[in-house]
Amino acid sequence: MRMYDLIVKKRNGGVLEADEIRWMIKQYTAGNIPDYQMSAMMMAVYFQGMDEKETLELTLAMRDSGDILDLSGIKGVKVDKHSTGGVGDKTSITLAPLVSSVGVKVAKMSGRGLGHTGGTIDKLESFPGFSTGILTEHFFDQVNRIGIAIMGQTAELAPADKKLYALRDVTATVDNFSLIASSIMSKKLAAGADAIVLDVKCGSGAFMKKREDAMRLAEEMVKIGKGAGKSTTAFLTNMDQPLGFAVGNALEVKEAIDTLKGKGPEDFTKLCLTLGIQMVLSAGIAKEEKEAEEMLQKSIDSGAALDKLAEWVEAQGGEKEAVYQTERLPQSRYTTVLTSPKDGYIGHITCDEVGVCSLILGGGRETKESEIDLSVGIVLKKKIGDPVKENDVLAEIHYNDEQKCIQAKERLLKAYSIQEKEPGHTEIILDKVM
């Protein structure tokens, strides 16, 4: 088999066979196929596309290029949740203990963030002492014992994807649905869960700006998941404004805790319940949506979900008292407010710009070596559709550096659009793909 022949075949619109795809990925991961040939293949795929079978085979080949986490030692159905990322997305911190408190086994691997704010691991480290550097044996034992654990991506999951993505990033071949879907799903499948629930975001703060593109990506990923024998469901969710009110690591953790107390923002609470219901159904713990919702709501009302978060934090070395006394979480030295320049309604918030403002304050990473300030960020006080008067507070800025605050504040004001007429209502859940 020669790479040259496969490039010609795909360039001319041919369909690659399973053994050809597996050979190509294996040889490229081993370093036997040079980058210039794989670049040519990626460009051929970009223009010619891949059919459903090719996309599945590519995903499985990338999944099999490294370690596959074997979760069979954990009793019960293991359900994983994946978000395509957005501004203010602290969902896992609320969702994982919520579903775990009703019997869903959550065994999750996660990474650190590069961009607006930290990843789930960075946010969890807002709890003093919390560590995701746990051994696999500890990870399994903890899930069996308390139903929930999260660890850093220490296993070499889907190394072919890491290598391919770096190449696509510099050859303008990222934006292809088959390649995006296979990249995401290869890592999810390697993580070993029995069922997968996907949160595919669309809007100004999402990777997919257009709804039709987000829908196509969701459909591609669900097909892959099902083709790999996993129960897979996707939800299209709105990211035209930040999720909830808080953007910034410790601030988002506090909001996640408030939501477990039943006092969270309406949009964030709705998202957590929607994803949670599906996770409970996928685990077979409930048969109908209403039953699942009642279970989750009861866990919030009784305090069981909050207690599960405290149990989880303590099990991984964190200070569980911070769950009940959030003033123990990192806090910035200073706060200031951004006020409205005029009367009207909030018509639009450029979501990704709010994320950039958090990054400027120090809440995110510009490079892998950047250190995150867990205490800084933004708490929105007005969102799309809200009426405002001149000098009403639009947002609260938490900062430690005066110059960074000045820069972020100027940019944040430009992210808000204030109009005379009241805009239409926006829903957080846009669609579902099964």
SVG drawing of the C-alpha trace seen along z (x, -y; Angstrom):
<svg xmlns="http://www.w3.org/2000/svg" viewBox="-43 -57 52 62">
<polyline fill="none" stroke="black" stroke-width="0.4" points="0.0,0.0 1.3,-3.5 0.2,-6.8 0.6,-8.3 -2.1,-6.0 -4.5,-6.9 -4.0,-10.6 -4.8,-10.2 -7.8,-8.1 -9.3,-10.6 -8.3,-13.6 -10.3,-12.1 -13.4,-11.5 -12.9,-7.9 -14.0,-6.2 -11.2,-5.0 -11.6,-1.4 -11.4,-0.6 -8.0,1.1 -6.6,-1.8 -7.7,-4.3 -6.3,-2.2 -3.0,-1.7 -2.7,-5.4 -3.4,-6.4 -1.1,-3.7 1.7,-4.7 1.3,-8.4 1.2,-8.0 4.4,-5.9 6.1,-8.7 6.4,-6.6 4.2,-9.0 5.6,-12.5 3.6,-15.6 3.6,-16.8 1.8,-13.7 -0.8,-13.8 -1.3,-17.5 -2.2,-16.6 -4.6,-13.9 -6.3,-16.4 -6.7,-18.9 -8.2,-16.1 -10.6,-15.2 -11.4,-18.9 -12.6,-19.3 -14.0,-15.8 -15.4,-15.0 -15.9,-11.6 -19.0,-9.5 -20.5,-8.1 -18.5,-4.9 -15.2,-6.6 -15.8,-9.1 -16.5,-6.2 -13.5,-4.2 -11.3,-7.3 -12.6,-7.9 -12.1,-4.3 -8.5,-4.3 -7.7,-7.4 -9.3,-5.9 -7.2,-2.8 -3.9,-4.8 -3.3,-5.0 -4.6,-3.9 -8.3,-3.1 -9.6,-3.5 -11.2,-0.2 -14.0,-1.2 -15.4,2.4 -14.1,2.5 -16.6,-0.2 -20.1,1.2 -23.1,-0.2 -23.5,-2.2 -20.9,-4.9 -22.2,-8.1 -19.9,-10.8 -20.9,-14.4 -18.9,-16.5 -19.4,-20.2 -17.9,-21.8 -17.0,-24.7 -18.3,-28.2 -18.1,-31.3 -19.1,-30.7 -19.5,-26.9 -19.1,-25.5 -21.7,-22.7 -19.6,-19.7 -19.1,-21.1 -22.9,-21.2 -23.9,-18.3 -21.5,-15.6 -22.5,-15.6 -26.1,-16.2 -26.4,-13.0 -24.1,-11.1 -26.3,-11.8 -29.2,-9.9 -27.0,-6.9 -25.3,-7.7 -21.6,-6.7 -19.4,-9.6 -15.9,-8.6 -14.5,-11.5 -11.2,-12.6 -10.7,-16.3 -8.1,-18.8 -7.0,-22.3 -8.3,-25.2 -6.5,-27.2 -8.5,-30.4 -11.1,-32.5 -11.1,-30.7 -9.6,-27.5 -10.9,-24.1 -12.9,-22.0 -9.8,-20.9 -8.6,-24.5 -12.0,-25.5 -12.1,-22.6 -8.7,-23.7 -10.5,-26.8 -11.2,-24.4 -8.0,-24.6 -6.1,-21.3 -8.2,-19.7 -6.1,-17.4 -6.8,-15.5 -3.4,-13.9 -4.8,-10.6 -3.7,-7.1 -6.0,-5.0 -6.6,-2.6 -7.7,-5.4 -9.9,-6.7 -11.7,-3.4 -12.0,-2.9 -13.4,-6.4 -16.1,-6.0 -17.2,-2.6 -17.2,-4.1 -18.9,-7.5 -20.0,-7.4 -17.9,-10.2 -14.3,-11.0 -12.4,-13.2 -8.7,-13.0 -6.4,-14.7 -5.7,-13.2 -2.7,-11.2 -3.4,-8.3 -2.2,-8.7 -5.7,-8.9 -6.0,-9.2 -2.4,-10.4 -3.2,-10.3 -5.8,-13.0 -3.3,-15.3 -0.8,-14.9 -3.4,-15.3 -5.1,-18.4 -1.7,-20.2 -1.2,-19.6 -4.8,-20.6 -4.4,-23.8 -1.5,-25.0 -2.8,-23.8 -6.3,-25.4 -8.1,-22.0 -9.7,-22.3 -13.2,-23.3 -14.4,-20.0 -17.3,-18.3 -16.0,-14.7 -12.6,-15.8 -14.0,-17.8 -16.5,-15.1 -13.9,-12.3 -11.4,-14.4 -13.9,-14.9 -15.4,-11.5 -12.1,-9.6 -11.2,-11.0 -14.7,-10.4 -14.7,-6.8 -11.2,-6.2 -12.4,-7.5 -14.4,-4.3 -17.9,-5.4 -21.0,-3.3 -23.1,-6.3 -22.3,-9.8 -24.3,-13.0 -23.1,-15.9 -23.7,-19.6 -23.1,-21.2 -23.0,-24.9 -23.8,-27.5 -23.7,-31.2 -21.2,-34.1 -19.4,-32.4 -19.2,-28.9 -16.9,-27.2 -19.9,-26.8 -21.4,-30.2 -24.3,-29.1 -27.1,-26.8 -27.1,-24.7 -23.4,-24.0 -23.9,-23.0 -26.7,-20.7 -24.6,-19.0 -21.8,-18.5 -24.2,-17.1 -25.6,-14.7 -22.1,-13.6 -21.1,-12.9 -24.3,-11.0 -23.8,-8.8 -20.2,-8.0 -21.2,-7.2 -24.0,-4.9 -21.7,-3.3 -19.2,-2.6 -22.0,-0.9 -22.5,-3.7 -25.8,-5.2 -25.3,-8.8 -27.5,-11.9 -26.7,-15.5 -28.3,-18.8 -27.9,-22.0 -27.6,-24.8 -27.4,-28.6 -24.1,-30.4 -25.1,-33.8 -24.5,-35.1 -22.4,-33.7 -24.0,-30.8 -25.3,-31.9 -23.9,-35.2 -20.3,-34.3 -17.3,-34.2 -14.1,-33.3 -12.9,-30.2 -13.8,-30.7 -16.8,-32.9 -18.1,-30.1 -17.6,-27.5 -19.6,-29.7 -22.4,-29.9 -22.2,-26.1 -22.7,-25.7 -25.6,-28.2 -27.3,-26.0 -26.9,-22.9 -28.7,-24.9 -31.6,-25.6 -30.5,-29.3 -28.7,-29.2 -29.4,-31.3 -32.4,-30.2 -30.6,-29.3 -27.8,-27.4 -30.2,-25.5 -32.3,-24.6 -29.2,-23.3 -28.0,-21.2 -31.4,-19.6 -31.8,-18.9 -28.4,-17.2 -28.9,-15.5 -32.3,-14.0 -30.7,-12.5 -27.7,-11.1 -30.2,-9.5 -32.2,-8.0 -29.0,-6.8 -27.9,-5.1 -31.3,-3.3 -32.0,-4.7 -35.3,-6.2 -37.5,-5.3 -39.2,-8.6 -38.1,-12.2 -40.6,-13.3 -39.3,-10.6 -35.7,-11.6 -36.5,-15.3 -38.3,-14.6 -35.3,-12.6 -32.9,-15.4 -35.1,-18.2 -35.6,-16.2 -31.8,-15.8 -31.4,-19.6 -34.2,-20.3 -32.9,-17.9 -29.3,-19.1 -28.1,-15.6 -26.6,-17.1 -24.6,-19.7 -23.4,-17.1 -22.3,-14.9 -20.1,-17.8 -18.6,-18.2 -17.9,-14.4 -16.3,-14.6 -14.1,-17.5 -13.0,-15.9 -12.2,-12.6 -9.8,-14.4 -8.0,-16.3 -10.0,-19.5 -11.4,-21.6 -15.0,-20.5 -16.0,-23.4 -15.6,-25.7 -18.7,-24.0 -20.8,-25.4 -18.8,-28.5 -17.9,-29.9 -16.0,-32.9 -13.2,-30.3 -12.8,-30.2 -10.2,-32.5 -11.4,-36.1 -10.0,-39.1 -8.7,-42.1 -10.8,-44.6 -14.1,-44.9 -15.6,-47.6 -18.8,-48.0 -19.6,-48.6 -22.6,-50.9 -25.0,-51.4 -24.4,-54.6 -28.2,-55.0 -31.7,-53.7 -33.1,-50.8 -32.9,-47.0 -29.9,-44.6 -30.2,-43.6 -27.0,-41.7 -23.9,-40.6 -20.8,-39.6 -20.2,-36.5 -16.7,-35.6 -15.6,-39.2 -16.8,-38.7 -14.5,-35.7 -11.6,-37.7 -12.2,-40.3 -11.9,-37.5 -8.7,-36.4 -7.3,-39.9 -8.0,-40.0 -5.9,-36.9 -8.7,-34.3 -7.5,-32.3 -4.4,-31.1 -2.9,-32.6 -0.3,-29.9 0.0,-26.5 2.6,-28.0 0.4,-30.9 -0.7,-30.9 -4.3,-31.4 -5.6,-33.8 -8.5,-31.8 -10.0,-34.8 -10.7,-37.2 -13.5,-37.5 -16.8,-39.0 -20.3,-38.7 -23.0,-39.9 -25.9,-41.8 -27.9,-42.3 -28.4,-39.8 -30.2,-39.9 -33.8,-41.2 -33.3,-42.9 -34.4,-46.5 -31.7,-49.1 -31.6,-52.7 -28.7,-55.0 -26.1,-54.2 -27.6,-50.8 -24.9,-48.2 -24.3,-45.9 -21.5,-43.8 -19.3,-43.5 -15.5,-43.1 -13.3,-41.2 -9.6,-42.1 -6.2,-42.3 -4.4,-44.4 -5.6,-48.0 -4.2,-48.2 -5.8,-44.9 -9.1,-46.1 -9.0,-49.3 -8.4,-47.4 -11.1,-44.7 -13.7,-47.3 -13.3,-49.3 -13.7,-46.1 -16.6,-44.8 -18.6,-47.9 -18.2,-47.4 -19.5,-43.8 -22.9,-45.2 -25.5,-46.4 -28.3,-48.5 -31.4,-49.1 -34.8,-50.9 -37.1,-48.0 -37.3,-44.8 -35.7,-41.9 -37.2,-38.5 -36.7,-35.8 -33.8,-33.3 -34.0,-29.7 -31.1,-27.8 -32.0,-24.4 -32.4,-24.7 -32.7,-21.1 -32.0,-17.5 -30.4,-14.8 -30.8,-11.1"/>
</svg>
